[in-house]
Amino acid sequence: MPRLVPPRVAPPPQPLRGLAFLAGYVRNPIGVVPQAAYDGDLVAYARGGREIVWITAPDLIRQVMLDEREKFQKLAQIRVLSPLLGKGMLTSEGADWKWQRQAAAPMFRQQDLMGFVPAFVRAADAVVARWRAQPGVHAVDRDMTQATFDVISATLLPSADARMPQAVERSTGQFQRSGAWSQLYAVANLPRWLPQPGRRAMARAVRDLRAAVAAVIAERRALSAPPDDLLPRLMRARDPESALAMNDEQLADNLLTFYLAGHETTAKALTWTLYLLARSPEWSAALEEEVARVTGGREVEAAHIEQLVLTQQVIKESMRLFPPVPLMTRQAVVDARLGGHPVRAGTSVVLPIYAIHRHARRWEDPDAFDPERFGEVREAQIPRYQYMPFGAGPRICIGQAFAMIEATAMLATFVAQARLAPVPGHDPAPVARVTLFPKGGMPLAVRLRS
């Protein structure tokens, strides 16, 4: 296949200092990750008596995420997300996290997830119907956000409340706009009382969204026979230590976690994947051939998912180049050592997933789009902590299998019915907020098949 190198972030040759670091971080947090992180193992940056440490070596990542995880906690991520997600699964530690995850885990068994494939296909078909009704250029990033929200609403968390989609869209947008400031304050350990741009607007968006979620919970409590989806299972769950059930606030925390984390990341993965296929007609044609051969021209079904091998390779390679969550952070809560480097308590340890996935010594031709690197033999040679679109260790994303089945079914549905092409003059630069979004959106020209 012809070599495709999509737009990338150009790292600074040396770590940025002072105001240059602050301004660069607000513009694009992955834009301040220095070149040394792309070809070294650890980069330390001292500021104001504190350090920020970037790590990219698989053994160091394993140390932080698994072997010594009690020394490195999610304090910065919790600070950024807790105004919206409270003390839900994504923003809890220790026993609080463990029992909430155990309560939700039965919803994510592989055999049960295959039953959702028709819902995934219906959501994709709804997008294609909109494309067919109005041929031309479409904002594919918004289309994918709508489609993956429809999936969550139809599978894990059905609700008749019409306010939810608008409330989720407003709050997600506000978090994306204010996210870099929140991340900067958290990573740099700045005082919470400092003024922060966008804080009031974010607080309004959070109030609106939590009110909508409270209405969903009240709606369910009023039902005599609620459907057996995620919410009633969370309602029935009991803390093994206290035997207490989740109160409405805890239920809201976890519903918001699934609404936002459960659809926004998959939306970004599909957005970047469709862009890469639009830029690579050869790979697009190869996927068309696979989908036609596997499905026989029929609708995608659960039995087809495992056979759509190349489709999944394309998705995995897309998430390597454009990881939906481009940065993860941990905070050292005690003094420690990483690769011989002393790390004092309070140090921010940043796992720049974007740089880890493009490391010059660990990936062949790291900036090129090459789905063949996820063929069976080559993928088996990739160290576990070198490729982490869903995180790693005990805190790995609970919805990993859900997201991969969803993305596979939806991408195959799109490929079977449409071909996309880039809009001349628009090369979307990757920008990190909470997720990795394309600067200026993702307009693509859509051509439907008859």
N, C-alpha and C positions, 0 to 999 in steps of 0.2 A: 504494500500500500504506500502511496506517496506520504512523505513525512509532513505532519502537521504540528506546528508549535503555536499554540494559542497565546493570547496576551497574558503576561505574567507581571508580578510585582518585581521591580528592580530594587534589590536590597542595598542599603548604604554600605560602602566599603569598610567603614569603621562605625562602632556604636555611636549614635547621636548623643549629644550632650545638651544639658540645660534646656533652654527654650526650644531649640530645634527638636529635641526628643518630645517635649510636650506637644508642640504643634503637629509634629509628624504622627504622633499617636492618635490625636484627635481626628486627623484626616483619615488615617488608615492604620489600625494597630499592627497589622502584619507588615506595613511599610517601614517600621522601625527595626525589624528583626535584621541584624547585621549579616553581612556576607559570611562571616565565620560560622554562623549557625548552619549554613548550607553545605559546608565542607569540613566542619570540626565536630567536636562532641559536646562542648560546654563553653558558653560565653558568659562572663560575669560583667555587670555594669554597676558601678558604685555611684550613688547619688545621695547627698544629704546624710551620710553616715549609714545608709542602708544599701543593700544590693538587690538587683534583679538578675536572676540567673536563667539563661535559656539553655535547655538541654535537648539534644537530638539523638544521642546514642541509645540504641535499644536496651543495653544493660542498665544505663542510668534511668531510663524511663521505667523499666521493670522495677527498679529499686524504689522509685517514688510511688508508682501505681500499685505495687503488689508487696514486695518483700519488706519494705519499711513504711508502709502506707500510714501507720499510726503516727509517724513523725511529720507527715505532709498532708495537710487537710485542705478542704475546698473553701477556705474562708473568703477568698476574693470572689469566687463564683457565687457563693451564697450571698455576699454583700450586694453583688450586682442584681441577682435574680430574686432575692427574697421580698423586695417591695411588691412584686407581682405574684410570685409563687409561694410566698409564706414559708411554711416548714414542711412542704411536700417532699416527695421522694427525691427530687433533684437537688433540694436545698437543705437536706438533713444529713446528719452524721450519726455514726454509732448505732445504738439500738433503735433509735427513732427511724433511721433509714431502713434498717434491716426488716423490721416488721411490716412497714409499708410496702416494701418491695415484695415480701412474701405474700402479702394480701393480693397484689396485682398479678403475680407471676402465673397463676393458672389460666389467665386470659391469653397467654402468649405461647401456649404449646403448639408445636409445629403442625400437628395434625388438625388442630382446631383452626389455625390461621388459614389453611387452604380453603376452608368454608367461606372465607371472605372474598375469594377471587371474583365472583360475580359482581360484588359491590365495587371492587377496584375497576373492573371493566366498564360498569355503568358510569362511573365518574369520568373515565377517559372518553367514553362515547359522548357524554354531555359536552365535553370540550370540543370534540370533533364536530358535533352538531352546530355549535356556535361558529366554528371556523367555516363550516359549509354554508351557513346562512349569510356570512359576510366574508367572502374571499378577499385575500390581500395580506397586509401586514398586521400581525397581532402581537400584543404584549404578552409573550409567552410566560414571563415570570409571574404575572398576575393570574394567568390562566391556570398555572400549576398550583399556585396558592389556593385558588378557589377549589380546584379538583381535589387536592389532598385534604382540605377542610371538609368537603363533602364526604370523603372516605371516613374520616374520624366520626362525623355525625351519623353516618349510616352503619357503622360497625361497633366501635367501642362505646360511644356516648350518644345514642340517638336522643333528640329533643325536638319538641314542637315549638320551642321559643324562637321566634323570628329575630330577636335582638342579638343572638349569639354571633352570627357571621359578621355583622357590622362592628360589634364590640371587639371581637378578636382582631379584625383588620385594623381598626383604629389603634388599639393598644400595641399590636405588633409593630405597626409603622412608627409609633412614637418611641418604642423601645429601640428600634433600629436607628432612629435619628439621634437619640440621646445615648445610645449604647456605648460609644467610644469614650464619652466623658465618664460614664459610670465605671467602665473598665479601667480607665486611667486612674481615677481616684482610688479604686480598690487595689490595683497592682502596686501603685506608688504609696499605699498606706496613708493617704491624705485624710485629715480629720473629716468626720461625717458632717460637721457643722459648716464646712466651707460652702459658699454658694456654688450651685452647679447648674449650668445651662440646661433648660428643658425639664427641670425637676417638677415644677408646678404642672406643666402639661402632662407629664408622665403620671403624676398623682391623680389627675382627673381621669385619665384613661384607665388607670387601675381601678378607681372607684366604679366607673361604668361597667367594666368587665366583671368585677366581682359581684356587682348587683345582678348582672345577667346570669352568672353561674348560680347565685343564690336562688334565682327563680327556677332554674333547672332542677336544683335539689328539692325545692318545695313542690314542684310539679311531680317529681318521682315519689316523694313521701305521700302524696295524695292518692297515688294509684294503688288499687287493691291487689293487682297482679302485674307488677312491673316486668319488663323484658329482662332476660338474664344476661345483661351486658356488664360493663365494668362497674358502673355506679352501684347497683345493688350488691355486688360482690364486695365492694369497699365498705358499704354500709354494714354488711354482715361480719366483716373482719373484726377480730379482737386482738388487742395487744397481749402477747403471751405473758408479760410481766404483771400488768395491772388488770387484765381481762376487760379493759374498757374498749368501747367502740370509738370510731372517729366521730368527733362532733362536726357540725356543719362547716366550721372554719377549716378543719383538716380535710374534709371532703372537697371543699372548694379549692384548697391548695393543690390537691392531687388531680382534680379535674382540669384545672388550668395547666398543670404540668403536661398532661396528655394532649389537651387541645393545642397548646403552643409547640412544645417539643415534638409532639406526635405528628404534626403536619408541616410545620415550617421547614424542618430539616429535609424531609423528603421532597418538598416543593423545590428547594434549592438544588437538590441532587438531580431532579428531573430537568430543571431549567438549564443547568450547565450541560447535561447530557444531550439535550436537544440542540443546544448551540454547537457542541462538538460535532454532532452528526450533520448539522447544517453546513459546517465548514468542511466536512469530509464526505463527499458523495459516494466514495468507494466503500467506506464503512457502512454508510446508510444503505447502499445496495446489498451489502453482505447480510445486514440484519433483515432486510426485506425478504431475502431468499430464505433465511432460517425460519422466520415467522411463517411464511407461506408453506414451507415444507413441514414444519411441526404441527401447524393447526389445520393444514389442508384447506385454507381459505375460510375457516370457520372462526367463530369467536374464541378468544383465549379462555381456556378452562384450567382448573387446578392441575389436571394431569399433564398439562403442557409445561408447567413452570420449570421443572427440573430439566426438561429437554431444551429449554431456551438458553443454551450454554453461552453462545456468543453474546446474546443480549445481556446476560449477567456480567460477562467480561467487560463489555462497554460501560456498564453502570459502575463497576468497580474502578475502572481506569479513570472515569470521570470524577469519582470521589477521591481518587488519588491527586489528580491535578487541581481539583476545586473541592476540597473537603467541606461539607456543609457547616461543620463547626471548626473554624480554622485555628483556634487557640484554646488551650486548656491551661488552667493555672492551679497551683497548689501553694500553700504557705507552710514554711517550716515552723512547727510549734515548739520544737526543741532544737538545740544545736546538733548538727549532723555533718556528714561528709558525703560529697558526690564526686566520684572519680578522683579522690585525693584532694578535692577542693573543699575547704571548710565552709559550711553554710550555717550562719547564725540564726537563732530563733527570730522569726519575723520576716525572714527573707522571702520574697516572692520568687517561686520557681515556675517558669513559663515553659509549657510544652507547645512550641509553635508547629502545630500539625501541618500547616501549609509548607513549612520548610522541611519538616521531617519527611514528607511525601515527595520532596524534590531534592533530597540530599545528593550531592554530586558523587560521593564515594559509595553510596548504597543503592543507587538506581542507575541503570544504563540509560543514557540519553534522557535525563530526568524531566526535562521540560516538554518532551514530545508526547503526543497522544498515541499510545500503542496498546490497545486492548489485549494483544497477544501475550503481554507480560503476565496476564492473569489466566493463561492457559493452565491446565491441570499440573503439568510438570514444573513450570516456572513459578506458579503461585506457591507451590509447596516449599519452595526454597526461600520465600520471603519470611524473615524473622517476625514473630508475633508482634513485637513492639516497634516495628518499622512501618506498619500500615495500620492506621487506627481511625477510620472514619466514624466508628461508633464508640471510640474510647477503648479502654482495656482494663484488665483486672476485675475485681469484684464489682466495680461501679460501671462496668460496660453497659451500654444502653439496653434496657429491658426490651425495647421494641425493635431490636436489630433484625430479627427474622421477619417480623411484620413489615418493616420498611423495605427489605429486599424483595419479598414476594409482591408487595404493592407496586414498587418501582418496575419490576419485571413485567407484571401483567399490564400496567399502564403504558410503559414504553412500547411493548409489543403491539398494543392496540393502536397507538399513534403511528407507528412505523407501517402497519398494515394499511392505513387509510390516508396517510398524508406524507408529503415530502416537504422539508423546510429548507430555506436558504437564508444566508445572512443578509442584512440590510447594508448596502454599500455605505462606507464611511462610518459605520458604528462598530467599534471594537470594544466590547465591554470589559473594562478593567475590574479585577476582583477586589472588593472592598470588604473588610471584616467589620462587622458590628457584633451582634450576638451570633448570627450566622454569616455565611459568605455570600454577598449579593453582588450582582453586576451593576457597576456604576452606569447610570443612565437607563437602567432597565434592560430588558432583553426583547427588543422588537425583532421578529423573524417573519420572513415572507412564507406564507403557507400555501401550498398547492395541493388540493384534494384530488384523490383518485375517484373516478366514477364508480 
